[in-house]
């Protein structure tokens, strides 16, 4: 048995400092208060979701809290979902709890197994797991359809629900508005027996889609319109991706969601602010079903936080789908998309997204987060991890005219540089190897025939260092018939190779990146920029299509050093002076390298 760590040890001090460094927020305060008061200390857990009797036969719940991430499988998750994943799984992790992955699959017409698979992959990629003793499968609302139906029948029998046969338009008009109370449905006074018979006819497929709904009987004069007898079941003949054609009636989300939470013994049901007005119904339903002995007490509680508003991004699934289906982007995983699969292909890391979620925090008030904050998190994560390499994005050939005379005809001089300038403490950096010869590629912008004031790179008569190689002196250039520069000319200064005793014998004011013609490799490089020019592309009813950035993707053929040619899909690098790049996880292959710009070395947007 291990002995407890003394409070005054360095390990204890480090752990305490780490704990203190976690920024507090109102959700953490709520959880800590509940734990201190023992609000959920007497809960029982039977090892799987279930009703009150099921859990009563179980053991004391080993999880101090239970949270959940409950996406509807009707599209690909985006950066806003990433925040919710990090929040719910992170809180469960930090407070000795469990977070459930649950698919809210109550709308069969829009859901698909493709989305289920993509969600599972996204959560795991972000570094989280929902496994608990005896169960490593995610949950799904459709597994609870039998209980939901049973709960609906109980509400009918207890006089808390009725079948309404008004048209959708009649229901809308009779619901009233914020200045006018609703009007009771003519069907509201039916007896429980009549309602139960009618509801069973709905279940048995004896009525047309949309011809009737089951409504909770609450208060048609409530100032909260969501409490004016909300619909809880509707007829919908649609094949469900999980239950097939077993059901032709399906629960409404506002009815299903609280029940799902209760069956799973969720303690803290965390959602975004648009559900705040639904909380009274959530609580009403919990009270009714606990009264009837169907669900265990204490009930879950719902808490709301502000959703993520990120500049230069849209997160509406419908609008993202429009971008895909109208071919404004190449697909859901287009690196310009804010989807998790798009961010992953762009080069974002789980650590960067977790850092972003922690950094922006959790509040009750809406605000806009600058996209640069997300980019900054990626830079911060990759700075210490991404191997360096030289790449020439806009190449022009540099000819060292005295190379053969000084170094020998055809000679290739081996060079090397560290792959990590600042390797982790106690480790040595890997080394990149490449060669320099008579001809090398340089960036076209690194030569100016007539230099502007303060220019320190190549111009006739100026000396620079080829990084990791030699000092050279520019002598001029050659041009084609149209006056375009075709080659830059220079001479190599002998005995000035980096890492040798003579390296400092000639002082220069600049070092430039380059790739040897002899061992450089051609690569497709995709220079991505923000998808929209407007910081809030769909705010205020604007047509977001009109603010698409026509220059959000430029594809160039670059020359990269040999170490980069060995990259595997998803490998990330810093192309020195250019930014962070990732080997494309779809198109990159041996002999056909493809790199995506993940983020520049600094935030230059709008500058």
Secondary structure, 3 states (H helix, E strand, C coil): CCCCCCCCCHHHHHHHHHHHHCCCCHHHHHHHHHHHHCCCCCCEECCCCCCHHHHHCCEECCCCCEEEECCCCCCCCEHHHHHHHHHHHHHHHHCCCEEEEEECCCCCCCCCHHHHHHHHHHHHHCCCCCCECCECCCEEHHHHHHHHHHHHHHHHHCCCEEEECCCHHHHHHHCCECCECCCCCCCCCCCHHHHHHHHHHHHCCCCCCCCCEEEECCCCCCCCHHHCCCEEEEECCCCECCCECCCCEEECHHHHHHHHHHHCCCCEEEEEHHHHHHHHHHHHHHHHHHHCCCCCCCCCEEEEECCCEECCCCCCHHHHHHHHHCCCCCCCCCCCCCEHHHHHHHCCCHHHHHHHHHHHCCCCCCCEECHHHHHHHHHHHHHCCCEEECEECCEEEEEECCHHHHHCCCCCEEEEEECCCCCCCCCCCCEEEEEECCEEEEEHHHECCCCCCCCCCECCCCEEEECCCCEEEEEEEEECCCCCEEEEEEEECCCCCCCCCCCCCCCCCCEECEEECCCCEEEEEEEECCCECCCCCCHHHCCHHHHECCCCEEEEEEEECHHHHCCCCCCEEEECCCEEEEECCCCCECCECEEEEEECCCCCCCC
